[in-house]
Amino acid sequence: MRTLNLVRLAAVLAALGWMSFIAADWRPFTGIAADAPPEEMAARLDDVLDRAMQRYSIAGVAAGALRDGEVIWSARRGEAQANGSPVTGETAFNLGSISKPVTVWAVLALARDGRIDLDAPIQPYLARFSLPESEFDVSGVTVRRLLQHVAGINVHGYGGYSPEEDQPADIVELSQTYEPLQLVREPGTDPSYSGGGYVLLQMMVEDVTGQTFDAYVRDQVFAPLGMDHSGFVEAELPTRSAAFNYYRREITDLRDVALAAAGVYMSGDDMEAFLRAHLDGGGVLPMSWLDQAFAPSEGTPGIGMSYTRLETPRGLLIGHGGNNSSWNARIYIRPETGDGFYFMTNATSGAQLDFDLSCAWLSAAREMPVEQVCDEAYELTHQISLAAGLAGLLAILAAYWLFAGLAAGRRRFACPPRARGPIVLTVRLLLCVVSAIGAGIAVWIFYTNSVMWRTEVILIDEMPVDEFEQLLPAVLAVLILLALSLWSSPPKRAVRPAPAVAQQV
């Protein structure tokens, strides 16, 4: 009886300890007052960033914030190379889909010079590729609609290629082999995010100008803005960060052929110049052209030319996010007030900064209604924490049932296990095998660097890493304890002696 009481006490203490751990690690929202002076805002953002980098195992970060068009916070943290070289203002990071706003600037520069018409069909500008015939009118695929993601082109996004993989020779081959580009919706109707549409724009820029896409963007956008540490060709970047996995180990970067959709590299100092250029065009684009970039797309007020649009009391806030393999980034800018924000990271878990750092800045962004952006994200983190708490309690309950039964002599381990009847035994053994296989798969996925934190791509690169690290061991414990419980057997039934027959006298 004493052993059974100890098992009960251990179960209660384990349950209390687990729930206390979950509650203590509940992801908090860090708010900053809208009227906070720049020094206070910078200090708060520094604190959030430092905690996040440690908590989520982020190797390197460049981040910053603008107010009234001036940089009030500029952070360069962590490692750019496995040898310990630090991140500096000249370290270039891959920005993933933030390449699309850069492409917008390049295409608008072509239109500025009268070399293309935004409302003309793109097909006449393409010398190397023709959209296949479709039930929809190909002439409706205009440059403007492609920029606004309402042209009806397929392919949401592209994956990069490792050096060991067979790679397309160029953008045309990519468009024919990765997922053949085609018109799948009526142009000008429902918006649908399309990296494929930006591949068409890349081909257009190259065919119209006779330059590589990288060379044209450097000449027409980066050079005028003084962005000397940005580009689309990694080998030509003077200082580029390496890519890191969750364990802060350097990994092989992936090559993007779809440059216009996801291939740009940019340094923190260059990003600040790019964001400031959104306020007045930076001498590259007149404001009339930028207004077109920020204007709502056909059919939806939520997106412009690859800019998300958020109406706030202080004016329009535009932005974009990006992630490629281990790279994660986010930008926001409000042209009317000169408020801006960005971060870029080189680690698989860097997307966690969207939960912590971005939302901290948004709370101070001059009356920004943060609930429109961050409530859903934080609700997700809290739901996963609750699931982890419940899974842990279930594991503790299973452990109590098993060990209390062993202590009381009601369960024992035997090989093979026994049950009261062959059908019950068969069902139990099947469930035991399923639980054991599930536990093995969980270990392989989450603890062997094979899938979850695998070399090239994190399986949940936009999911709450810290909360998953609570949920995963709890689920694994449930599966293991369930398998053990199903394998354990009830004790043998005692054979009762036959009742004595009374002798008749």
Order of alpha helices (4+ residues) and beta strands (2+ residues): alpha-alpha-beta-beta-beta-alpha-alpha-alpha-alpha-alpha-beta-beta-alpha-beta-alpha-alpha-beta-beta-beta-beta-alpha-alpha-alpha-alpha
